[in-house]
């Protein structure tokens, strides 16, 4: 029996065990660096939880994909075989429909507005919506603003026409690049460096720390600040595990998670500044763009994905808060 199957087989038995006693919660993350903002933030949350619970509860972070891919850890959360995980919001789009909202292009006018929105009632509603699918949304973490980078400067949406652009393996990202006139090329993140170097793709999109960490600027030195997405990360807990916790312990977990958000954002801002300096030193050029030209072609993307009254209401609430 494989390690994953053994873990899954034990889940049903584990679900019968109450959690009134002390628990070391396991939390998964795929990022390699022990100091990566999300990894450090969940570790900080663990310190807060240990303090708040008088040493009763702790969190042990397993990063570097030690507990599987994001999809695998989401599956483990669902059945109670894993307690917590930090995941990108995109894999949750097909599970909790309302998580599509913060991923929509050019939805937020600024990082500050994104943070206010996700800290408020709209953010809470989106997190809450995952409970019926087996996940307790504890918090949103920052993932910065995603922009296009290529072998040539991109200044208006017309410059994207015909370019082969690597996107995440999701229908939304394919539609987003298609609306810009580009040829969306779904590809795992680990293959992007080679794709750029060999000419398989002309461009990609991501935040500055990711652009820096794998040295994509060596093959695509023009980083065009489209800032087309400010999609966040999610910190999730298994609802099976959550429901076994006494209410007082649930409150402690929520409080520690919320407090960890400010810590993660500080770490993120520091990392972003450091990475921006690094890519510039490495020869990257930061290009300002005509953002309105990109925003003007996004109507079909919203028409395709924001299809219910609830989704449209949430989008309007965010847009009105600008």
Secondary structure, 3 states (H helix, E strand, C coil): CCHHHHHHHHHHHHHCCCCCCCEEEEEECCCCCCCCHHHHHHHHHHHHHHHHCCCCEEEEEECCCCCCCHHHHHHHHHHCCCCEEEEECHHHCCCCHHHHHHHCCCCCCCHHHHHHHHHCHHHHHHHHCCHHHCEEEEEEECCCCEEEEECCCCCCHHHHCCCEEEECCCHHHHHHHHHCCCEEEECCHHHHHHHHHHCCCCEEEECHHHHHHCCHHHCCCEEEEEEEECCCEEEEEEHHHHHCCCHHHHHHHHHHHHHHHHHHHHHHHHHHHHHHHHHHHCCCEEECCCHHHHHCCCHHHHHHHCCCHHHHHHHHHHHHCC
